[in-house]
Amino acid sequence: MIVPDFHGNHIDPRARAAFLKDLRYIRPEQIVFLGDGLDCGGTFSTHQRAYTHEMVESYADDYGAANAFLDDIEKAAPNCQELDYIEGNHEAHVERWASRTFFNKKDADSLLEKYGPIPILKLKQRGIKYYKRSEQYMGLSIPGTIRKGKCFFTHGVAHSKHATYTHLTRFGANVVHGHTHRAQSSNERTVTSDGFGAWCPGTLAKLQPLYMHTSPTSWTHGYGLQLVNLSTGQFIHFNIPIMKGTSMLIGMVDALSRRHGK
């Protein structure tokens, strides 16, 4: 299962509940977090506040909500063997704030050792691997990106209207990304390839945050699911939509089961 951006205290309660219900049903062997599990708004973010209501946001509430969600994920998927967390641009707010505020790396690192995403979300204790945006992994040329089987995972290298297609062309391979909060998919085939695709599952965060003012967003709730053949590495990717707090997955499974008398 692929967990998209959920933004800590800005997570949507109904989308959260629907995701956890599916998680308990599926019990995946692997979970990938696409980043922005923390929002960091109001404390470490450089976002220009426009409303007094935004001044009530606290980092403690933010990581408290994120930890509660991670706790529930661990309870819902006790047999999960691999958990990977890719740093998003919002988690990186903490390091950016430290590098702007302190004049010495040792002092900045001291803050990150206490308030950075890894300690504040208890990722080491949870057995969750963390991949920073500033570092390269697995011999890949793009920082903050990992590969599992025949698919790459990254927080996002673009956020335009056609961001998923941009990921497709830049990677030239199967890739799943977050960042845009819009469920999208794009596929391509070349003369040297049977085909590859790019996907964004959407988000679990609120669809109309205050900082978007009166501009309606094009964001959508959902998460990603991949069925993988472990012997060949081949997989099928699904973007599972969550509509008004209801996942489309279990409803479809139940409908198929009734159709086949199971």
Protein Blocks (a to p, Z undefined) as FASTA:
>chain_A
ZZddeklmlpcfklmmmmmmmmmmnopabdcdebjkbgogoklpcbdcfbfklmmpcfkl
mmmmmmmmmmmmmmmmmmbfbdcddddfklmmmmmmmmmmpmcfklmmmmmmmmmmklmn
ommmnopacddfkbceehiabghiacehjaccdfbjcfcfklmmmmmmmnopacddehjo
pacddddddfkbgbdcdddebiabdfbdfklomaccfbdcddddddddfknopacddddd
deehiafklmmmmmmmmmnoZZ
